[in-house]
Amino acid sequence: MTARAHVAWLGLGSNLDGPAAHISGAVEALAATPGAEMLAVSSFYRTAPVGGPADQPAFCNACVAVRVSFGARALLVATQRIEQAHGRVRDVRWGPRTLDIDMLAFDDLMRDDPDLTLPHPRAAERGFVLVPLAEIAPALTLGRHGRVADLLDRVGQVGVEPWTQVWAQA
């Protein structure tokens, strides 16, 4: 019997210790996860921090689509293990981090639990999520918020620029 396949869309972010390398490492780790298949990877983008301490470095952000043969909670556990392997420390909300992996959507699942809300409650209002997500899934609907492409039209791309070699040294 074959397990049912699900598609999840994840947002990846890092602003410490070689951010692009952490994002690349997360993509590789997700692709190597048993029962997971990488479907799409966006370009990397440089973005200003949103919330948290004012003096933190810019972020490298990307989005991926992954097909998995397991549920949303198991994917959450897998992404948290990948974050931990990259030295993630959760001490300051929206503070600097080596790696952050957010589950943006999982199929069309709508869930509001203390540890997992789907679709992601703030994805629809954040350019640093919508720009890379629109690159790989413009027609994706984020629950009652609407289609990614339409949300990006509303939010705009201010403060989101391609990650270049100049930023790779940051």
Steps between C-alpha positions, in 0.01 A plus 500: 500500500640839397482792741302802384720777364466854630654824376639752745633849435773617737664835563870497584691784664842566649699805603797357690823316420481477120125527440496368142696193608242428771217532246682271255568252778134500600393432140744207485382364836134525400572321171685226691215447748352150456154529344566849360556617144604854414265643235618861470752741651472876458785740450660644813405853607650762732243654731490737794410346837134531604442538872755403760815695588569800278872436460491149351645420155297464180346162424547257217155356416370234263200271460473135403226260403546144623291186451486285811351162583428600860286753683544864596601427859775259386624765256508755783716261704732444201542874436572568868771233494655666195490838678671346805767340280576852374540636852158665533448660841155629595574773752370827347171510308571604141865538594809402303521132411714255311194335347125538512269263312134599499224278365300741286240252371445126498261388225187706573507414869359762736618457858526724804698319769740660749804350323380495137267743324427441131517684280771700676321787677728781374613368160232699315641833619876447460684586180800292606271194487280595205776594253677160509171313541351674194805388303417131559125500573318817383163322481526349850215611724585580861164416653260791532779749420494417128746420225870566549528711181210722609640536851838603359330764284350647819810474719763587239867420472653794690804390697534168317791471258696215343768347722828569322864425564527840668258381768652152514790646697268649765 
